């Protein structure tokens, strides 16, 4: 890597599992860009001091992962409308004078990952599992893309109800008898729950919930690439979109925000293929 390479990083705790360093290394090769992209493990107590170093020029931009997405929004000097609406930032852009602008590219990544598989959220019925920052980004993106109906379900009903009230969705209890009729008419199911992240080899749907062949299922989890939910969706004949597609597309948007570089859409497929080969 040349001395002139611009420095970027993903910041989280833990962060060793992140595929982002491999993703941006591959992206730099595909686009002929000098990118020095690292993984920085930073605790909650260290975050404010670390961002002070970023303001001082240590990095030109950051990807933000758990548990720092809400704190990054709070500690930034400014924020985009998208980040404010979602209530979390997965991207920090260093502006003139070292000022940090918070943004959220998860929604863009979601919409583009679906579009790459021929799926539009326009006039669709969408069910989102989860009520954290990722789920909020999904609901916000689906509403912006013109979804006809939006439903949210989460193990903690109060969190789902709060998200639904904030972003204009309908909260549905995470129970078989309430989810079954919603799922039956759902066009796009988005898995964005902490349960899916922590236990990807277990189903996130209550027993008795049946997937159908007219459904598109996007699971934001990308390790493993094929989660239990995606296996069930494939067996039901549904269209499946793994989490690596969203990771790739949101990263392309991050790169555009940091550098202005626009990648050809074909790059996404090449990056996805490369990342799949590198995962256990």
Buried (B, 14 or more C-beta within 10 A) or exposed (E): EEEEEBBBBBBBBEBEEBBBBBBBBBBBEBBEBEBBBBBBEBEEEEBEEBBEEBBEEBBBBBBBBBBBBBBBBBBBBEBBEBBBBBBBBBBBBBEEEEEBBBBBBBBBBBBBBBBBEEBBBEEBBBBBBBBBBBBBBBBBBBBBBEBEBBBBBBBEBEBBBBBBEBBEBBBBBBEBEBBBEBBEEBBBBBBBBBBBBEBBEEBBBBEEBEBEEEBBBBBBBBBBBBBBBBBBBBEBEBBBBBBBBBBBBBBBBBBBBBBEBEBEEEBBEBBBEBBEEEEE
